[in-house]
């Protein structure tokens, strides 16, 4: 029946305003199963933790809402997410390192991305997001990744972390194929494994961002 609840997809993510709200179940591969309760509290309170930095609509949520919650409320949400969701994800096999898209993406990453995110994808805690073994990177939907590469992003500022780090736009000097290749490389390196990004999808995102 149209409009029915998809209970099996609860908290597994969805696309909204050309962003992908990521999986926040206990899935250790695509969700936040590897986050501790303290990691969740830190993310909601400051907009950053050792794994990720809030951006887009989530940065707005932290700035305008969850940074102002009480510590008890933050802990309650963290406990709920840790104890009430199911971990059912399985990691696929990564794309071969010899694939032409991986080879091209590796060169682009070394030139444009490694200075901030480091050559092994570890990033810098609370400054540049970790890409290695990253649930958002491993997600089924690469919408947010495409958007951030094309349009750039700035993290929200909070009382605890007033200076939000930023990433520049690369739309001006990376083609659709370049963006697809570098994201395909990131999604299949350093313990990550996910479907390749299609240049056609990058082209569609570029068009949406220009409207």
CORFENGI-V591543 format. One record per pair of residues at least 6 apart in sequence whose C-alpha atoms are under 7 Angstrom apart, sorted by the first residue. I is the first residue (numbers start at 0). J is the second residue. D is the distance in Angstrom with one decimal. If there is no record, write none. Layout:
i: [I | I]
j: [J | J]
d: [D | D]
This chain:
i: [10 | 10 | 10 | 11 | 11 | 11 | 11 | 12 | 12 | 12 | 12 | 13 | 13 | 13 | 14 | 17 | 18 | 18 | 19 | 19 | 19 | 21 | 22 | 22 | 23 | 23 | 24 | 24 | 24 | 24 | 24 | 24 | 24 | 25 | 25 | 25 | 25 | 25 | 25 | 26 | 26 | 26 | 26 | 26 | 27 | 27 | 28 | 28 | 28 | 28 | 29 | 29 | 29 | 29 | 29 | 30 | 31 | 36 | 36 | 36 | 38 | 39 | 40 | 40 | 40 | 41 | 41 | 42 | 43 | 43 | 43 | 44 | 44 | 44 | 45 | 45 | 45 | 45 | 46 | 46 | 46 | 46 | 46 | 47 | 47 | 48 | 49 | 49 | 50 | 50 | 51 | 51 | 52 | 52 | 52 | 53 | 53 | 54 | 54 | 54 | 54 | 58 | 58 | 59 | 62 | 62 | 62 | 66 | 90 | 91 | 91 | 92 | 93 | 93 | 93 | 93 | 94 | 94 | 96 | 100 | 100 | 101 | 101 | 101 | 103 | 104 | 104 | 104 | 104 | 105 | 105 | 107 | 108 | 109 | 115 | 115 | 116 | 116 | 116 | 116 | 116 | 119 | 120 | 120 | 120 | 120 | 121 | 121 | 121 | 122 | 122 | 122 | 123 | 126 | 130 | 131 | 131 | 131 | 132 | 132 | 132 | 136 | 137 | 137 | 137 | 137 | 138 | 145 | 146 | 148 | 148 | 149 | 149 | 149 | 149 | 150 | 150 | 150 | 151 | 151 | 151 | 152 | 152 | 152 | 153 | 153 | 153 | 153 | 154 | 154 | 154 | 155 | 156 | 156 | 175 | 175 | 175 | 176 | 179 | 179 | 179 | 179 | 182 | 183 | 183 | 186 | 186 | 187]
j: [22 | 23 | 24 | 21 | 22 | 23 | 24 | 19 | 20 | 21 | 22 | 19 | 20 | 21 | 20 | 142 | 142 | 143 | 140 | 142 | 143 | 135 | 29 | 30 | 30 | 31 | 30 | 31 | 32 | 80 | 84 | 85 | 86 | 31 | 32 | 81 | 84 | 85 | 86 | 32 | 85 | 86 | 87 | 88 | 33 | 86 | 88 | 89 | 90 | 134 | 88 | 134 | 135 | 137 | 138 | 134 | 134 | 77 | 78 | 81 | 48 | 77 | 73 | 74 | 77 | 47 | 48 | 48 | 61 | 65 | 66 | 61 | 65 | 66 | 66 | 157 | 159 | 160 | 52 | 53 | 58 | 61 | 155 | 53 | 125 | 125 | 124 | 125 | 128 | 129 | 128 | 129 | 125 | 128 | 154 | 154 | 155 | 152 | 153 | 154 | 155 | 154 | 155 | 155 | 155 | 156 | 157 | 157 | 192 | 192 | 193 | 192 | 187 | 191 | 192 | 193 | 187 | 192 | 102 | 180 | 183 | 180 | 183 | 184 | 180 | 180 | 181 | 183 | 184 | 181 | 184 | 181 | 181 | 118 | 122 | 127 | 122 | 123 | 127 | 128 | 129 | 189 | 129 | 130 | 131 | 189 | 129 | 130 | 131 | 128 | 129 | 130 | 129 | 164 | 136 | 189 | 190 | 191 | 189 | 190 | 191 | 186 | 186 | 191 | 192 | 193 | 193 | 201 | 204 | 168 | 169 | 168 | 169 | 170 | 205 | 168 | 169 | 170 | 166 | 167 | 168 | 165 | 166 | 167 | 163 | 164 | 165 | 166 | 163 | 164 | 165 | 163 | 162 | 163 | 198 | 201 | 202 | 198 | 196 | 197 | 198 | 201 | 196 | 195 | 196 | 192 | 193 | 193]
d: [5.9 | 5.6 | 5.9 | 6.7 | 4.1 | 6.2 | 6.3 | 6.9 | 5.1 | 4.6 | 4.5 | 5.7 | 5.3 | 6.9 | 6.0 | 6.7 | 5.8 | 4.8 | 7.0 | 5.6 | 5.2 | 6.1 | 6.3 | 4.7 | 4.8 | 5.4 | 5.1 | 6.0 | 6.7 | 6.7 | 5.3 | 6.3 | 6.7 | 5.5 | 3.9 | 6.3 | 5.6 | 5.5 | 4.6 | 4.9 | 6.8 | 4.0 | 5.8 | 5.4 | 5.2 | 6.9 | 6.2 | 6.9 | 6.5 | 5.6 | 6.8 | 4.2 | 6.5 | 5.7 | 5.4 | 5.5 | 7.0 | 5.1 | 6.4 | 6.9 | 5.8 | 5.7 | 5.6 | 6.3 | 6.3 | 6.4 | 5.7 | 5.2 | 5.9 | 5.5 | 6.1 | 6.9 | 6.1 | 4.2 | 6.3 | 5.8 | 5.6 | 5.8 | 5.8 | 5.1 | 6.6 | 6.0 | 6.8 | 6.2 | 5.5 | 6.0 | 5.3 | 6.4 | 6.7 | 5.8 | 5.1 | 6.4 | 6.5 | 6.0 | 6.7 | 5.8 | 7.0 | 6.6 | 6.3 | 4.8 | 6.7 | 5.9 | 4.7 | 6.5 | 6.1 | 6.3 | 5.7 | 6.8 | 6.8 | 6.0 | 7.0 | 6.0 | 5.1 | 6.9 | 4.2 | 6.5 | 5.8 | 6.9 | 6.9 | 5.1 | 7.0 | 6.5 | 6.6 | 4.8 | 6.2 | 4.4 | 3.8 | 6.9 | 5.1 | 6.6 | 6.1 | 6.0 | 6.0 | 6.8 | 6.3 | 6.2 | 3.9 | 6.8 | 6.0 | 6.9 | 6.8 | 6.6 | 6.0 | 4.9 | 4.9 | 6.8 | 4.8 | 6.1 | 5.8 | 5.3 | 4.5 | 6.8 | 6.9 | 5.8 | 6.7 | 5.1 | 6.2 | 6.4 | 6.6 | 5.3 | 5.3 | 5.6 | 6.0 | 6.0 | 6.1 | 5.3 | 7.0 | 6.3 | 6.8 | 6.0 | 5.7 | 5.3 | 5.2 | 4.4 | 6.9 | 4.5 | 6.8 | 6.5 | 5.1 | 4.5 | 4.0 | 5.6 | 5.1 | 6.7 | 6.3 | 5.9 | 4.1 | 6.3 | 4.6 | 5.6 | 6.2 | 5.2 | 5.4 | 4.9 | 5.1 | 5.5 | 5.8 | 5.0 | 5.0 | 5.8 | 5.2 | 6.6 | 6.5 | 4.8 | 5.5 | 5.6 | 5.4 | 6.1]
